[in-house]
Amino acid sequence: METEAETKKSAGRKALIFPLVALLLGGGGGFGAAWFFASPGEAAPADGEEGAAEAGDGEAAAAGEPGAPAAGGELAAPAVGSAVTSLGTFTVNLRGGGGGRVLRIEVQVEGPTAQAETVAAKTAQIRDSIITAVSDYTWGELEGAGGKTRLRDELLARVNGAASPSQIERIYFTQFVVQ
């Protein structure tokens, strides 16, 4: 029969193992997504932007990004008749006193292939709506998967408003770094 001290020790080990496994799987998924989306003829980054080869925080797989391993080890892919469009990299100051935190995200949107041109034509309006929304968040509000999910949901609503009449089905964070 286990003593109370042994039970607590066992529970502590379990609490440590799960985050470590999640971190390793997430990091591998982030690398896999970056490799999957890298194309040999990719355009150079715009002025003032760094290359997309930087590592994010490894959350691509956990967030269900295309190209990241799915539950059965299969690669997630856009739905048939859907196109994924890159909106580029955003560097946004987060709200908050004194901390001066900056969020750097790379955003891609998925929508019907027939509407990809409309989305591309409204990139300025869509980028503006994303910057406005993100700048109203604090680091504390973005911590953890729940914070990123709330941000993704808000961005989906705002992007659909800016892209109207086109409709975006999903938003993907392919890079997410807070400094």
Stockholm file with secondary structure:
# STOCKHOLM 1.0

chainA/1-179         METEAETKKSAGRKALIFPLVALLLGGGGGFGAAWFFASPGEAAPADGEEGAAEAGDGEAAAAGEPGAPAAGGELAAPAVGSAVTSLGTFTVNLRGGGGGRVLRIEVQVEGPTAQAETVAAKTAQIRDSIITAVSDYTWGELEGAGGKTRLRDELLARVNGAASPSQIERIYFTQFVVQ
#=GR chainA/1-179 SS CCCHHHHHHHHHHHHHHHHHHHHHHHHHHHHHHHHHHCCTTCCCCCTTCCCTTSCCCSCHHHHTCTTSBCTTSCBCCCCTTEEEEEEEEEEEECCCSSCCCEEEEEEEEEEEGGGHHHHHHTHHHHHHHHHHHHTTCCHHHHCHHHHHHHHHHHHHHHHHHHHTTSCCCEEEEEEEEEC
#=GC SS_cons         CCCHHHHHHHHHHHHHHHHHHHHHHHHHHHHHHHHHHCCTTCCCCCTTCCCTTSCCCSCHHHHTCTTSBCTTSCBCCCCTTEEEEEEEEEEEECCCSSCCCEEEEEEEEEEEGGGHHHHHHTHHHHHHHHHHHHTTCCHHHHCHHHHHHHHHHHHHHHHHHHHTTSCCCEEEEEEEEEC
//
